[in-house]
Amino acid sequence: MWAGESTVCRPGLQTRSCGKLGLAEGAYEGTEKGEIRQRNQTSPVDFILEGLFDDSLTHLFLFILTMVVFLIVASDNILTILLIFADSQLHTPMYFLLSQLSLMDRMHVSTTILKMATNYLSGKKSISFVDCATQHFLYLSVGGAECLLLALMSYDCYVAICHPLHYTVLMNRKVGLMMALVSWLGASRNSLSHTVILTQFPFCGPRKIHHFDCEFPAVVKLVRGDITVYETTVHISSIILLLLPIFLVSTSYAFILHSVIQIRSAGSKRNAFATCSSHLTVVSLWFGACMFSYMRPRSQRTPLQDKIGSVFYSIITPTLNPLIYTLWNKDVAKALRRVLGRDVITQRQQLQLS
């Protein structure tokens, strides 16, 4: 499937070939028996995910807690999407973008947790090369799309507060749809290019990924050869993908703050802050974790730090996002009461007719 299987691995190792996907056939000296057994159960093109949990009771409790969090994330984000779709008063560009953010959070957490849970419950830690590349692509696509979408949502806040009379002109359905498409397509194109380039490098030697998913910082450590130029390119790309949205968010909120300061009414100021406080909180959590994970040089990264950063923005942040938006947003709370109220009335009518 992948070209070339002629690259020679480290000298002194008994291997067949290594190539683009090739890996050492035997276990290295000093490897633990459990890892040797795991290697023997996997095919020559599989990777081994270290995972997040071991077999201890403490980690079993943490695993159950993680799955509970996953179910909360899934249900909260699906509820948000359905609520925005069901309530006509939420059919605005602001809430359309919020539905896209909920969809991204749902995909983000599913991309990582489902495979981790499958491996933990089955006792197998292997992941095929194709599955690893697919996970890498989806992970970068959804993460990049969320960076771009959060930046564009700050423009929506800017228009709502600084130009409320022109909101329907500057932020109509067409503009909201274009923002969503730019976020999805732009991030997918960037992710596809990085994934394709990464899969062309030889992965020789140990196959173990010191992470619970195929995230770029962990996978790139398995590449053999000099990839300084590529790493520098990826580092610059990550900085641009993070700093450019941060710059747009900062600029938007600078204008928003300037407009709010000029408002004389205390009630209007509170309403203005309430409009964008949830978005600003989500932005701070998301970009803070992403900068910690992707803007540090390779020499300053450790597997533990990579796992902590990944857990924060792939599990914790998607969990908090719908809670932040629903708890702090009166329109969403009112829409939920309206939808539930309609359901109760419909059920009563059906009972009366029967």
Secondary structure, 3 states (H helix, E strand, C coil): CCCCCCCCCCCCCCCCCCCCCCCCCCCCCCCCHHHHHHHHCCCCCCEEECCCCCCCHHHHHHHHHHHHHHHHHHHHHHHHHHHHHHCHHHCCHHHHHHHHHHHHHHHHHHHHHHHHHHHHHHCCCEECHHHHHHHHHHHHHHHHHHHHHHHHHHHHHHHHHHCHHHHHHHCCHHHHHHHHHHHHHHHHHHHHHHHHHHHCCCCCCCCEECCCCCCHHHHHHHCCCCCHHHHHHHHHHHHHHHHHHHHHHHHHHHHHHHHHHHCCCHHHHHHHHHHHHHHHHHHHHHHHHHHHHHCCCHHHCCHHHHHHHHHHHHHHHHHHHHHHHHHHCHHHHHHHHHHHHHHHHHHHHHHHHC
